[in-house]
Amino acid sequence: MSSRDKILAAVKQNQPEAAALPALQGLSGNMPGTLEAYRKVLEALGGSLFEIKSETEIPALLAEHYPHLKRIITATDMQRAWVNEDPHLLEDVDMAVVPGQWGVAENGAIWLTEQEMQVRVLPFICQHLAIVLPRQRILPTMHEAYEKIGAPQTGFGVFIAGPSKTADIEQSLVLGAHGAKSLVVFITGE
């Protein structure tokens, strides 16, 4: 028997007994899955939120609040030369507007997948990011979000919360260091 086999046999022989995982009931706290709770956390992170009845309101709101934008891309754009080509074609995107799947009130995060973004780099390469989220898709905690997501059905998914930030040891805050400089969330429905 080789040394390797002896070591592996010893490890196998000294395994602890299997135990059931603890229940997560009660660990989520009392965070409500409401729009008000979500808004409070999102705004504390530096994001902004607009309640809209229809996605047709988005262009007017962007023109009013972001008048300097030159190139806006939505996930529903029909001219998607960049989807199957070079992602560098997105380097000058001022605002990306993408749909989100689930919002999480406890941390202001929104779950996005490759299915909604079309190109993985889109929410990270744009200067500003807008996410459209149905009101009924706000969950209280990450525990509930992971239960809803289950096993990812697409090749890529990410939780995004607030505009990108980083700070050095001297506490100099930098926005947009590794992602969008601002995040706006458009909540649809009633």
N, C-alpha and C positions, 0 to 999 in steps of 0.2 A: 504494500500500500504506500503510495507516495505521500509526501508531506502535505501536498494540497488536499488529497483525499482525507487524510487524518484531520486536518483543520476543518474541512467542510462537514465531516461526520461529527466532530465535537460541537460545531455550531448547531447542527441539526438536532443533536441529542439534548442540547441545553436551551432549547426554545421555550419561552414562557407559554403558558396555556392561553389559548385563544379566548378573547373576551369580546362581548358585544360592544359596539360603539355606544357612547352615551347619547341619550335623546337630546335634541336641541330645543325642546319645548321650554319656554321661559327664558332662554338665553338671548332672545331678540330684543328684550326691553319693551318699552311701551311706545315706540315711535309709530305714529299714525301714518298710513299710506295716503295722505291727503295732498292736494295741490298746495295748500298753505305751508305744510311741513316741507315739501319739496322746494318750494320757492325760497323759504327762509335759508335753507342750507345752500342752495345754488347761488343766491345773491351774496352769502357770506364768503363763497369761494371766488367771487368776482364775476360770475355769470349774470345774465339778465334773462327775463322770462316775459313772454307776451302771450296772452290768451287770445286765440283767434277762433272764428267759427269755421273758416274755410282756408285752405292753403292758397287760395287766390288772393288773400290779403297780404301775403308775404312780400311780394315785390314792392308794394307801396310802403310797407314798414321798413324794409331795407333801404329804400330811397330816402326816407325821412331820417332814419337814425344812422345810416352809413352812407352819406352822400358822396364820399370819395371813392367808392368801389368802382373798379373798371371791369374786372372779369369775375362774373358770378357763375358758378357751375352748380346745377342741381343733379341729383341722382337720376332724375327722369329725363335729362337732356337726350334728345334724339340724335344729336350730332356727337357721338361718342368715339371719335377717332382715337382718343387717348385710352380707351378701355383695353384694346388689344394691342396697342402700340407702346411706344416709349413713355413711361410715367413722367419723364422730364418735361413732357408737354404740359404738365400741370404746375410747373414752377412759378408761374405768374398768376395763379389763382388768388384773387383777393378774398372771396367768400365761397365756401362750399355749403350747400344746403342738402342735408341727407335725412332720411327717416330713421328714427330710433325704434327699438323693439320694446325695451322696458326701462323705466326710470326708477331710481332707488332714493327714497326720501331721506334715509339716514346719512347718505354721503353725497347726494346730488348727482350721482353717476347715471349714465345712460348706456345701455348695452347696444352696440352696433355690430353688425356682421358684414362679411364680404358681400353678401347678397344685397344689402342696402347701399353699400359704398361703391360697389362695382370695382374699385381699385383700392387696395389696402392703404396706400400712401395718402389718399385724398384728405382725410381729416387731420393729418399731421403736416402736410406740405402747404396747406392754405394759410393765408394770413389771419382769417376769421372763420369761425365755424358756426353754422346754424343747424340745429337738429329739430325735426318735427316729431312730436310725440303725442299720441292720443291720451287724453286725460285719464281714461280708465286703465291705462297701462303703468300707472305709478304704484309701486309696491313699497311697503314700509322699510324692509331691510334687505341686506344682501342674501340672507338665508332664503327668503322668499324668492329673490331673483334667481338664485342658483336652482331652486326647485322648478321654477318656470322654464329656465333655459335647458335644464337636463343635460344630456350629452349634446354638444354642439352639432348642428346639422350641416354646417358649412365649414370650409377650411380655415376660416379666420374669424375671430370675434374679439371685441375689446370693450371694456368699460371706460368711458370718458367722463371726467368730472371737472368742470370749470376750465378756464383758460390755462394754458401751460404756464407753469411758474418754476423758478428755481432761485435759490439764494446762496450766496457764498458765506464764508465764515464771518465776514464783516457785515452780514445781514443786508446786502445790497440785493433787492428783489428785482428779478428780470422776468418780464412777461414774454411769452412766445419763444423761449429758449429751445424747446424741443417739440413744438406744436403750435397750435393756433394762439394768437394774442388775445382773442376774445371768444366767448361762447354765448350764443343766444339760443334759447329754447323756445320754440313755438308750440304751445299746448293747444291741441284741437279738441273739439267736442265740448259737451256740457256736463 
